[in-house]
Amino acid sequence: MQGTKFRLGCGQQLELSFVELL
């Protein structure tokens, strides 16, 4: 469960970074 949670967190961070670049 911890691995999945970490994965989701990373995905959100990457998404936020992508939006900032735009």
N, CA, C and O of each residue as an XYZ file, in Angstrom:
88
protein
N       0.844     -1.212      0.000
C       0.000      0.000      0.000
C       0.881      1.264      0.000
O       0.563      2.257     -0.654
N       1.970      1.204      0.732
C       2.846      2.374      0.805
C       3.426      2.717     -0.574
O       3.515      3.885     -0.953
N       3.818      1.669     -1.315
C       4.397      1.896     -2.644
C       3.394      2.594     -3.572
O       3.749      3.515     -4.308
N       2.152      2.145     -3.524
C       1.122      2.749     -4.383
C       0.910      4.214     -3.999
O       0.758      5.082     -4.860
N       0.902      4.471     -2.686
C       0.679      5.843     -2.221
C       1.815      6.742     -2.708
O       1.582      7.863     -3.160
N       3.039      6.241     -2.609
C       4.207      7.018     -3.044
C       4.129      7.283     -4.548
O       4.440      8.373     -5.026
N       3.701      6.245     -5.277
C       3.593      6.371     -6.731
C       2.580      7.478     -7.085
O       2.841      8.318     -7.946
N       1.438      7.461     -6.413
C       0.405      8.467     -6.677
C       0.931      9.860     -6.356
O       0.662     10.818     -7.081
N       1.686      9.964     -5.260
C       2.243     11.253     -4.859
C       3.196     11.781     -5.923
O       3.179     12.966     -6.254
N       4.024     10.892     -6.452
C       4.979     11.296     -7.488
C       4.214     11.767     -8.726
O       4.572     12.772     -9.341
N       3.162     11.035     -9.083
C       2.366     11.403    -10.256
C       1.792     12.800    -10.111
O       1.805     13.585    -11.059
N       1.288     13.110     -8.926
C       0.695     14.433     -8.698
C       1.766     15.510     -8.808
O       1.530     16.564     -9.399
N       2.950     15.248     -8.238
C       4.031     16.220     -8.280
C       4.439     16.495     -9.726
O       4.649     17.646    -10.109
N       4.549     15.437    -10.523
C       4.942     15.594    -11.922
C       3.880     16.394    -12.666
O       4.200     17.236    -13.505
N       2.619     16.126    -12.354
C       1.518     16.839    -13.013
C       1.597     18.328    -12.683
O       1.439     19.174    -13.564
N       1.842     18.645    -11.409
C       1.922     20.038    -10.994
C       3.087     20.734    -11.690
O       2.965     21.881    -12.119
N       4.224     20.033    -11.800
C       5.402     20.610    -12.450
C       5.081     20.885    -13.919
O       5.477     21.919    -14.458
N       4.368     19.967    -14.564
C       4.006     20.118    -15.976
C       3.139     21.363    -16.161
O       3.327     22.122    -17.111
N       2.192     21.568    -15.251
C       1.293     22.730    -15.330
C       2.105     24.010    -15.163
O       1.842     25.009    -15.833
N       3.096     23.978    -14.262
C       3.916     25.171    -14.035
C       4.690     25.527    -15.295
O       4.846     26.703    -15.626
N       5.176     24.499    -15.999
C       5.940     24.738    -17.226
C       5.050     25.389    -18.280
O       5.507     26.241    -19.043
N       3.781     24.988    -18.323
C       2.857     25.552    -19.305
C       2.546     26.988    -18.922
O       1.783     27.660    -19.615
